[in-house]
Amino acid sequence: FKSNTILENKKQVSIIIPTLNRHLILFDLLNDLERQSYKNFEVIIIDQSDEFKPAFYQQFNININLIFQNEKMLWKARNRGIKEAKSDFLFFLDDDSRIEKGWICEHINCLDFFEADISAGVSISESGAKVPLNYSFFHIANQLDTGNALIKKDVFRRCGLFDRQFEKQRMGDGEFGMRAYLNGFTSISNPNAKRIHSKYSSGGLREMGSWDAMRPNGFFKIRPIPSVLYFWRNYWGRTPAIINLFQTVPFSLSPYRFKGSSLGNVVSLFIFILLSPIIFFQVFLSWRKSKLMIAKGPLIEKIR
């Protein structure tokens, strides 16, 4: 289907990309943006790399608003991008992504056709792979991944920005998605706006202590990431959070590359049985830290 408003009026859109020590893979993504069929966009890059290289960005023929951020903080970076954006249509991309030339248009089409507020794109792990079956059709989204999404700025005006309690941790986008849902905004899972997520082995959140929400960088570090429990306990309470732990932790102990596989689940369950006292202690520490986060309360900045 085709857009009736945004595309025809060629409205400017803003693409927000935080990056941390990933210039090599970011080079490919910026080349993808150069080839986009929709041309009226700005790219807001919040670079937190150890070595800041402004000259690196001068080789690309796109409108780049380059911001250097000294602190390695993802949610601060995304919030800064939102405040800097000149558009009311905000695209979010991870720096280790690859996209097709119609990526911007596919997100816009979804917003227009469904009269939605959020187009939640999908991620695939390698070039040529199929979109997972449960994400292969349009439907009300059950998750929000700010590695690939289009969100109207009005959503942030009403809900506030990303919660800084998730800094250097995980699920800040999931929590924002819940806030948007509770405020009545419509989010559509969009199989046409896909990206290849290379899951680069270094840089990004990999340098901040975790592979995903359940897997820290280091087997004997606390698990799950405390922000996960902060999220679960804030929205669902103590008992559902405990049930969720029993459903997820035993299957999250295998290496990240085996995540979701039958072999990975079997290995993970074996490790859980073998080392259960250690695992329970790790979970206890995470629970205690999440309790402190809950006591401190959300760190959500408002914008106009």
VOGU-3710 file (C-alpha; in Angstrom, 3 decimals, decimal comma):
1> fksntilenk> 0,000/0,000/0,000  1,039/3,626/-0,397  1,026/6,565/1,971  -1,473/9,349/1,434  0,081/12,084/3,539  3,660/11,945/4,822  5,285/10,609/1,660  3,295/12,778/-0,698  4,082/15,895/1,339  7,736/14,825/1,644
11> kqvsiiiptl> 7,864/15,799/5,303  11,247/15,768/6,979  11,925/12,840/9,287  14,688/12,319/11,843  16,790/9,166/12,269  18,427/8,764/15,694  21,500/6,525/15,937  23,570/6,231/19,135  26,952/4,637/18,466  29,794/3,360/20,610
21> nrhlilfdll> 33,084/2,098/19,161  31,463/0,721/16,014  32,663/2,905/13,151  33,412/-0,130/10,990  29,840/-1,477/10,978  28,360/2,044/11,120  30,040/2,722/7,758  27,774/0,139/6,103  24,634/1,516/7,757  25,350/5,083/6,657
31> ndlerqsykn> 25,874/3,794/3,114  22,424/2,172/3,358  20,960/5,508/4,416  22,574/7,224/1,439  20,624/4,844/-0,813  17,229/5,410/0,763  14,429/6,119/-1,720  13,017/8,732/0,674  15,451/11,631/0,772  14,091/14,243/3,194
41> feviiidqsd> 15,706/13,121/6,428  18,305/14,137/8,960  20,519/11,652/10,757  21,233/12,482/14,395  24,284/10,525/15,523  25,216/10,526/19,194  28,787/9,221/19,187  30,112/7,929/22,523  33,213/6,234/21,117  36,525/6,253/22,948
51> efkpafyqqf> 38,087/7,953/19,917  35,858/10,648/18,432  36,369/10,868/14,658  34,394/13,759/13,114  36,242/13,275/9,800  34,731/9,793/9,492  31,267/11,296/8,897  32,360/13,748/6,211  32,527/11,016/3,561  28,747/10,509/3,515
61> nininlifqn> 26,362/12,507/1,341  23,559/12,776/3,884  22,439/15,403/6,390  24,216/14,406/9,611  23,798/16,193/12,920  26,801/14,852/14,815  26,809/15,012/18,615  29,661/13,820/20,801  28,615/12,441/24,187  31,401/11,847/26,664
71> ekmlwkarnr> 29,404/9,444/28,844  28,699/5,931/27,577  24,955/6,052/28,173  22,474/4,698/25,632  19,220/6,086/27,020  20,737/9,519/27,604  21,886/9,423/23,974  18,452/8,491/22,619  16,800/11,146/24,777  19,284/13,719/23,458
81> gikeaksdfl> 18,437/12,679/19,892  14,713/13,128/20,546  15,260/16,636/21,910  17,543/17,586/18,994  15,207/16,255/16,284  13,727/18,840/13,922  10,931/16,472/12,879  7,789/15,048/14,470  8,627/11,616/13,005  11,463/9,903/14,843
91> ffldddsrie> 13,200/6,810/13,502  15,378/4,735/15,835  18,206/2,530/14,559  20,964/0,547/16,197  24,418/1,151/14,768  24,917/-2,558/13,940  22,003/-2,670/11,488  21,658/-3,039/7,723  18,529/-1,798/5,944  17,024/-1,885/2,454
101> kgwicehinc> 16,477/1,251/0,362  12,745/1,350/1,118  13,151/1,145/4,900  11,996/4,710/5,615  9,025/4,416/3,252  7,874/1,117/4,745  7,750/2,605/8,224  5,888/5,691/6,989  3,412/3,595/5,007  2,562/1,618/8,126
111> ldffeadisa> 1,959/4,750/10,180  -0,312/6,235/7,522  -2,279/3,141/6,566  -3,128/2,084/10,115  -3,316/5,652/11,466  -0,847/4,443/14,085  1,579/6,219/16,388  4,392/3,653/16,310  5,702/1,409/13,542  7,639/-1,391/15,241
121> gvsisesgak> 10,045/-2,900/12,710  11,355/-6,446/12,857  14,889/-7,780/13,087  16,478/-10,741/11,328  19,867/-12,182/12,146  21,394/-12,587/8,684  20,980/-11,443/5,097  18,408/-13,491/3,205  16,805/-14,953/6,328  13,015/-14,966/6,516
131> vplnysffhi> 11,081/-12,800/8,934  10,060/-15,061/11,875  6,544/-16,441/11,426  5,098/-14,611/14,430  6,336/-11,302/12,976  5,489/-12,004/9,330  2,143/-10,155/9,332  0,832/-6,783/10,486  -0,661/-6,833/13,979  -0,806/-4,848/17,186
141> anqldtgnal> 2,775/-4,956/18,407  3,584/-6,858/21,582  7,054/-5,364/21,922  9,057/-2,278/21,000  12,644/-2,491/19,787  14,293/0,910/19,476  16,890/-0,728/17,261  14,274/-0,444/14,486  11,203/1,728/15,019  9,358/4,874/13,969
151> ikkdvfrrcg> 7,687/6,792/16,795  5,755/10,047/16,527  7,241/12,752/18,707  3,796/13,342/20,214  4,144/9,982/21,971  7,162/11,322/23,862  5,406/14,610/24,571  2,666/12,763/26,423  4,623/9,842/27,907  7,953/11,503/28,632
161> lfdrqfekqr> 11,347/10,310/27,402  13,081/6,984/28,071  13,503/6,144/31,755  17,141/6,782/32,724  16,863/4,077/35,376  17,652/1,673/32,533  21,015/3,318/31,866  23,702/0,764/30,955  21,054/-1,929/31,287  18,249/-3,471/29,220
171> mgdgefgmra> 14,537/-3,159/28,370  14,248/0,621/28,457  12,454/0,438/25,114  10,120/-2,282/26,377  9,190/-0,105/29,336  8,543/2,856/27,061  6,368/0,653/24,852  4,295/-0,244/27,908  3,887/3,437/28,804  2,794/4,232/25,257
181> ylngftsisn> 0,251/1,399/25,349  -1,162/2,529/28,701  -1,513/6,050/27,305  -3,640/4,774/24,418  -1,116/4,955/21,563  -1,267/2,412/18,746  1,844/0,432/17,847  1,875/-1,826/14,772  4,324/-4,667/14,216  5,608/-4,006/10,701
191> pnakrihsky> 7,141/-6,980/8,807  7,994/-4,811/5,787  10,298/-2,512/7,771  12,959/-5,074/8,559  16,613/-4,756/9,365  19,494/-7,159/9,564  20,814/-7,054/13,107  24,439/-8,116/12,993  24,674/-8,353/16,807  28,227/-7,072/16,613
201> ssgglremgs> 30,411/-8,789/19,210  31,938/-5,563/20,567  30,847/-2,001/21,203  27,367/-0,797/22,128  25,671/-2,415/25,112  28,187/-5,260/24,848  30,611/-2,842/26,565  28,061/-2,076/29,269  27,893/-5,536/30,728  25,348/-7,718/28,930
211> wdamrpngff> 24,514/-9,690/25,800  20,773/-9,393/26,333  18,290/-8,914/29,190  19,092/-12,291/30,758  22,766/-12,797/29,863  25,429/-10,662/31,557  28,957/-10,441/30,146  30,410/-13,005/32,502  28,746/-16,131/33,812  29,137/-15,286/37,511
221> kirpipsvly> 27,736/-11,757/37,329  24,258/-11,083/38,705  21,355/-12,219/36,556  18,978/-11,250/35,131  20,002/-7,663/34,402  18,417/-5,757/37,357  16,481/-3,415/35,088  14,496/-6,437/33,869  13,191/-7,046/37,378  12,662/-3,301/37,847
231> fwrnywgrtp> 10,406/-3,385/34,780  8,551/-6,578/35,704  7,988/-5,607/39,333  6,848/-2,069/38,518  4,168/-3,185/36,061  3,148/-6,673/37,200  4,182/-6,936/40,835  6,130/-9,397/42,946  4,428/-12,727/42,251  4,304/-12,483/38,423
241> aiinlfqtvp> 7,956/-11,371/38,458  8,936/-14,497/40,419  6,955/-16,718/38,037  8,685/-15,043/35,094  12,079/-15,741/36,656  11,331/-19,468/36,871  10,181/-19,440/33,238  13,208/-17,612/31,837  16,353/-17,976/33,955  16,763/-21,781/33,601
251> fslspyrfkg> 16,836/-21,399/29,814  19,171/-18,388/29,662  22,438/-19,931/30,840  23,828/-21,173/27,525  26,049/-18,895/25,375  24,248/-16,161/23,460  24,896/-17,811/20,092  22,731/-20,770/21,204  19,845/-18,602/22,377  16,461/-20,111/21,471
261> sslgnvvslf> 17,882/-23,333/20,047  16,942/-26,786/21,340  20,592/-27,532/22,084  20,940/-24,242/23,943  17,862/-24,964/26,077  19,099/-28,447/27,013  22,580/-27,181/27,900  21,103/-24,278/29,847  18,776/-26,487/31,867  21,659/-28,840/32,699
271> ifillspiif> 23,776/-25,906/33,924  20,854/-24,626/36,000  20,418/-27,977/37,763  24,167/-28,338/38,321  24,780/-24,803/39,617  21,378/-23,876/41,045  22,707/-22,488/44,398  24,940/-20,034/42,515  22,155/-19,108/40,080  19,701/-18,465/42,927
281> fqvflswrks> 22,260/-16,220/44,629  22,777/-14,250/41,406  19,005/-13,781/41,067  18,780/-12,698/44,716  21,383/-9,979/44,107  19,508/-8,794/41,021  16,243/-8,734/42,967  17,833/-6,639/45,710  19,257/-4,152/43,235  15,903/-3,842/41,446
291> klmiakgpli> 14,310/-3,096/44,814  16,662/-0,137/45,234  15,771/1,056/41,723  12,062/0,868/42,536  12,611/2,823/45,748  14,452/5,526/43,793  11,625/5,722/41,243  11,552/6,493/37,499  13,925/9,043/35,974  11,697/10,270/33,166
301> ekir> 12,224/13,710/31,673  9,283/15,530/30,113  9,385/17,504/26,839  6,987/19,873/25,124
//
